[in-house]
Amino acid sequence: MLSKKPLKLVAVALANKLARTAWALMARGGVYHAPAPGTA
């Protein structure tokens, strides 16, 4: 992603993704489960 987009744009996109994930977990009272190593 960094090879095609400016650094600040990538940083903002990742921060937005993290904020949306955190909001969804708090709003629904969920618990985050990290993906198993080797999956992705």
N, C-alpha and C positions, 0 to 999 in steps of 0.2 A: 504494500500500500504506500509506503514511504517513497518508493521509486517513482510513483506517478503523481503523488499529491504533495503539496507543501506540508511541512512539519506541523505548523499550527492547526491546519485543517484536520489532520489526522488526530492530533491531541484533543481537539474539541469533539470530534466524532466519538473517540473512545470514552471521553468524560461523559458525553451524553448517553452512551450505551450503559455505562456504569450507573448513572443517575436513574435511568429508567428501570434498570434491574432492581436497584435498591428501593425505589418507590413501590414497585410491584410487590416486593417481598413485605415491606412494611404495611402496605394497604391490605394485603391478604393474610397477614400474619404467618407467612411461610418461613421456611428454613432453607438456607442455601446449602446445596450439596454440590461440591466441586466435581467436575467430570473425572472419571477414572483416567489414570495415566494411559496414554496410548490411544485415546479416543479423540478424534477431532478431524 
